[in-house]
């Protein structure tokens, strides 16, 4: 670095308090900052998506010696106790601070474009795993229904492995409005048709309900199911939709 980095040592520092607010969904929505952690995800994100970030946080300048830091990213040294507060994953590795992007609202009365995944998962780790599968198997757009976890929650970011930066994320409505959405609409259900023989359309909406509750019975979606041995009662919702996304990808590609 050509000049000493900014040093923050007080827990009352306004910048630190702003970053600390990114540790929960409420603070994310209010202040619009997120923290990215991970030994692999931080360097990859800094290399492939530098415009997403504004600060690089660390405790010892030796941690970032030799790093190629983009001009728009400011290095900031934190006192060890402050860094540990933000490093909820316990990586001990530098963190990135970014701006939460605006998530446009989607008008569901319009026909789908490609594979649109309508998601109500409230657990950020489950949502992150879903986003990772969606990026891997070519979902065009992720529509986050009311009540879904925040896609830039630390747990979601950790599980998604940078998938957020390659997907189109949109805000969706409440369930009542999903019922009036333009189709074709599909949902995963244990009593639905076997998806292994399904003729996947190019443009469609696949609905994933809340953990444990699934898609409401009154939702006018064609039900599909993942065939299993029957040795377990059901699959985790994220696992089931990942299987469905792979089946579609194998059949029709992106």
N, C-alpha and C positions, 0 to 999 in steps of 0.2 A: 504494500500500500504506500502511496506517495505521501500521505499525511496520517497522523495518529487518528484512529477511529474515535467516534463519539463514545464517551464512557458514561454509563448510568449505574449509580450505586444505591440510590434511594428508592424504596418501595412506594414512595409517594410521588415519584416522577410521573408527570402527565402522560408521557409516551408509554412508560411501562404499564400504567393503569389501563391505557387503551389496549395494549397487546394482551393484558390479562383478561380483558373482557371477551376476547376471542375464544376463550376456553369453554363457553357455553352458548347454546343457541340464541338465547335472549340478547347477549352481548354482540353476537355476530350480526343479528338483524338490526340492532340499534346503531352500532358503530361501523359495520361494514369492513372489518379487518379479519384476516384469517392467518393461522400459523401452520406452516408445513414442517413436519419432522420426518426423519428417516435417513439412514446411512446411504441408501440407494436413491430414494425419491428426491432428496434435496439437491444433490449434484445433477441428476437427470433433469429435474424441473428447471434449475438455473441454466442448464445448457440448452434445453429445447424450448422453454417458455419464459425467457428472461423478462419479457414485458409484463408479466403477471405480478412481479414482485418489486418491493421498494426498499426493504431492509434485510440485512443478513445479520443475525444475532449469534454471538459466541461469547465464551468466557476468557479465552486465551488467544491472542493473535496468532500463535503457532498453529492453532487449529485450521486456519485458512491460509497459511503460508503456501504460496504457489498456485492458489486458486485464480482462475480468470473470472473476475467479478465484473459484470456488465456496468457501464457508466451510470445507468439509472438506479442501481442497487447500492444503498449506503451501508457500509459495515458499521455495526454497533456492538461495542463490548459491554457486557452486563456483569455485574457482581455475581459470583457463583450462586448465592442464595436466590437472587432474582431469576437467573437462568433456570434453576431447578424448578421454580414455580411455574414457569412457562413450558418446560420440557416434561409434559405429563406422561409421555411415553417412556421417559427415562433413558433416552438414547445417549445423552451426553454429547450429541453431535450438533453442529450449528443448525439454527432454525431460520426459515424464511418467513417474512411478513408480506402478505399481499392484500389487495383490495378484492372484496367479494364482488364478483361481477353482477350486473343487473340481470335478473331472471325475468324475461318478458312473459306476460300472461298469454296463454294459448286459447284461441277461440275454438272450442271443440265442436262447434256447429259446422265447421269446415271439414272437408274430407282429410284423412290422414295422408302424410307424405312419407313414404317408406315405412319402416317399422317404428312405431311410436309406442313407448312403454309407459303406461300410466301407473304410477307407483304411490302407495300410501304407507310404505314401511316407516315406522316411527323409531326404530332402533338405528342409531347412526352407523354402527358396525355392520349391520345387515344391509343397510343402504349402500355403504361403501363396497361391500362384496358384490352387490348387484351391479353397481356402476362399472366395476372392473369387468364383469362378464359382458355387460352391454357393450363396452368398448371393444372387447375381444371378438364379439360375434356380430358386430355391425348394426346395432340399434341406431337409428338416425336421430331420434330425439327422445329425451327423458322428460316426462311430464310429472312434476311433483305435486300430488294432490294435497289438499288442505290436511294438516296433521302429520305430513311426512317429515322425517328428520331433515335437518339442515345439511345440504350437500358439502358444506365447508367446515362442518364440525370436526374437531381434531380426530375423533374416532373414525369418522367417515373417510377423511383424507387418508388416514393410515391404512384402512382396509381397501381403499380404491386404487392405491398405487399409481397416483397421478391421472387416473381416468377422467377426473373432472375437467382436465385441461384439453381433452380431445372430444368431449361430448357436447351436444347442444342441450342445455338445461333450461326448462321452461316451468312456469308456475301454472298449476291446474286449479280447478274449482273444487267445490264440495261434491260429495257422492251424488246428491240429488241432480246436479248438473251433468255428471258423468252418464247418468241414465238417458239423457237426451243427446248424447254425443253422436256425431256422424260415425257410421261404421265403415268397414266391418269391425265389430268388436269381438274380442275373444278373451277368455279368462281361464285360468288353471283351476281345475276342480277334480277331486278324486273320483267323482262319478261321471266325468266327461268322456268324450270320445278319445280313443287312443291317438296321441299326436304323432306317433311314428309313421302312420299312414296318411297323415293330413296333407292336403294340397295347399301349401302356404301361399297366400296372395302377396303381391309385391308391396301393396299399401294396406296397412292394417294397424289396429290399436290392440295391444295386449295389456290386460289389466292385472295388476298385482295388488291384492288387498293388504290390510293390516295383519301383523303377526297374530296368529291364533284365531282371527275372525274371518279372514278370507274376503272374498268379494260378496257383497250383499246378495241375497237370493233374488231380489227384485231387479237386479241389474240385467238388462236385456243383451247379455253377451253369450255367444256360443261357447260352451264349456269344453275344455280339452284336459286330458289327464296324461301323466307320465306313467307308463306301465312299470310295475315293480314285481318282486317275488311275493309280496304280501307278508313278508316277515316283519315289517314295521307298519305301524298304523298309517303314517303319512310321511312325506318328505318335508324338510324345512323349506319355507317359501322361497328363499334365495336359491337353494339347490334346485328346486323344481323349475324355477324360471330360467336358471342357467342351462338346464337340460333342454328346455324348450327353445331357448335362443340358439343353442348349438344345433338342434334338429333343423331349425329353419335355415340357419347359415349353411349347413351341409346340403340342404335341398336347393336353395336359391342363391346362396352367396349374399353379398352386401345388398 
